[in-house]
């Protein structure tokens, strides 16, 4: 398990076990009224052990967990919101989370939950760095990048193997398409297209922390063999 993924699990467990703790500053960074990249419903192209996702450029409030901090030039501790603000004049932006409108009831996307024991890797894009030079251009594996889109570099994450009945989650098409679950067990090689995913329950915890409420969403589960 990567250090960042372990920290994310710790933040999720803390939030689920402590009522009212969802906005704790040691568990989340909430970025207010910024331009950011939303990758939650994207897919990513794998090249040289890195994935590149075609994400949507958004404006508003977003969230990242756990906080990604660094020491700024002035010696102060900065987080992903500060990193994103620095990108405005320097040709990049950061990927953070908000709930995609398309996944809410009535939309054309749904939350897919892989079965327990799934082995397929996914792109972990929360905290990914995105390159403004890619907007309006062509990028291998994902094709034309629209004027409201951007390419983000995201670590490839192997699902944590536990005895839990469910695996990682990703956003896919709605109505549900069973073939989309092939991603849960695919072998990832150079040129693969993988979903942007997250540990089970992460999206719900981040949604609650960001909006102070949950939304009814479309959901898809694998059919038993």
HUVEN-V181981 format. One record per backbone hydrogen bond with DSSP energy under -0.5 kcal/mol. NH is the residue of the N-H (numbers start at 0). CO is the residue of the C=O. E is the energy in kcal/mol with one decimal. If there is no record, write none. Layout:
# HUVEN-V181981
nh & co & e
NH & CO & E
NH & CO & E
This chain:
# HUVEN-V181981
nh & co & e
5 & 1 & -2.4
6 & 2 & -2.0
7 & 3 & -2.1
8 & 4 & -2.4
9 & 5 & -2.1
10 & 6 & -2.3
11 & 7 & -2.5
12 & 8 & -2.8
13 & 9 & -2.4
14 & 10 & -2.3
15 & 11 & -2.5
16 & 12 & -1.7
17 & 13 & -1.3
18 & 16 & -0.6
20 & 17 & -2.0
23 & 20 & -2.1
26 & 23 & -1.6
27 & 23 & -1.5
28 & 63 & -2.6
30 & 28 & -0.6
30 & 61 & -2.3
31 & 29 & -0.6
33 & 59 & -2.5
35 & 57 & -2.3
36 & 93 & -2.3
37 & 35 & -0.5
37 & 55 & -3.3
38 & 36 & -0.7
38 & 95 & -0.5
41 & 38 & -2.4
43 & 193 & -3.3
44 & 51 & -2.5
45 & 191 & -2.6
46 & 49 & -3.0
49 & 46 & -1.2
50 & 153 & -1.9
51 & 44 & -2.2
52 & 151 & -2.6
53 & 42 & -1.3
54 & 52 & -0.8
54 & 149 & -3.2
55 & 37 & -2.4
56 & 147 & -3.0
57 & 35 & -3.1
57 & 55 & -0.5
59 & 33 & -2.2
61 & 30 & -2.2
62 & 96 & -2.3
63 & 28 & -2.1
68 & 66 & -0.8
69 & 77 & -2.2
71 & 69 & -0.6
71 & 75 & -3.0
74 & 71 & -2.0
77 & 69 & -3.3
82 & 78 & -2.3
83 & 79 & -2.5
84 & 80 & -2.1
85 & 81 & -2.1
86 & 82 & -1.0
87 & 83 & -0.5
87 & 84 & -1.1
88 & 85 & -0.6
89 & 86 & -0.9
90 & 86 & -0.7
91 & 86 & -1.3
92 & 129 & -1.7
94 & 127 & -2.4
95 & 36 & -1.6
95 & 93 & -0.6
96 & 62 & -3.2
102 & 99 & -1.3
103 & 100 & -1.4
104 & 215 & -1.7
106 & 103 & -2.6
108 & 101 & -2.2
109 & 171 & -2.3
110 & 217 & -2.6
111 & 109 & -0.6
111 & 169 & -3.7
112 & 219 & -1.7
113 & 111 & -0.6
113 & 167 & -2.6
115 & 164 & -1.9
117 & 114 & -1.4
118 & 183 & -0.6
119 & 183 & -3.4
121 & 156 & -2.5
122 & 194 & -2.6
123 & 154 & -2.8
124 & 122 & -0.9
126 & 94 & -3.3
127 & 124 & -2.7
128 & 152 & -1.0
129 & 92 & -2.9
130 & 150 & -2.2
131 & 90 & -1.7
131 & 129 & -0.6
132 & 90 & -0.5
133 & 130 & -1.9
134 & 131 & -1.2
135 & 144 & -0.9
135 & 145 & -1.0
136 & 133 & -1.9
138 & 142 & -2.1
141 & 138 & -1.4
142 & 138 & -1.9
144 & 136 & -3.5
145 & 143 & -0.6
148 & 145 & -1.6
149 & 54 & -2.0
150 & 130 & -0.6
151 & 52 & -2.6
152 & 128 & -3.1
153 & 50 & -2.9
153 & 151 & -0.6
154 & 123 & -0.8
156 & 121 & -3.5
156 & 154 & -0.5
161 & 159 & -0.8
166 & 113 & -3.8
168 & 197 & -2.7
169 & 111 & -2.0
170 & 39 & -0.6
170 & 195 & -0.7
171 & 109 & -2.4
173 & 107 & -1.9
179 & 176 & -1.9
180 & 177 & -1.6
181 & 178 & -1.8
182 & 179 & -1.5
183 & 180 & -1.7
184 & 181 & -1.5
185 & 181 & -0.6
188 & 186 & -0.6
190 & 45 & -3.0
191 & 188 & -2.4
193 & 43 & -2.6
193 & 191 & -0.5
195 & 41 & -2.0
196 & 122 & -2.0
196 & 194 & -0.6
197 & 168 & -1.7
201 & 198 & -2.0
204 & 200 & -2.0
205 & 201 & -2.5
206 & 202 & -2.3
207 & 203 & -2.4
208 & 204 & -2.2
209 & 205 & -2.3
210 & 206 & -2.8
211 & 207 & -1.9
212 & 206 & -0.6
217 & 102 & -2.8
219 & 110 & -2.9
221 & 112 & -0.7
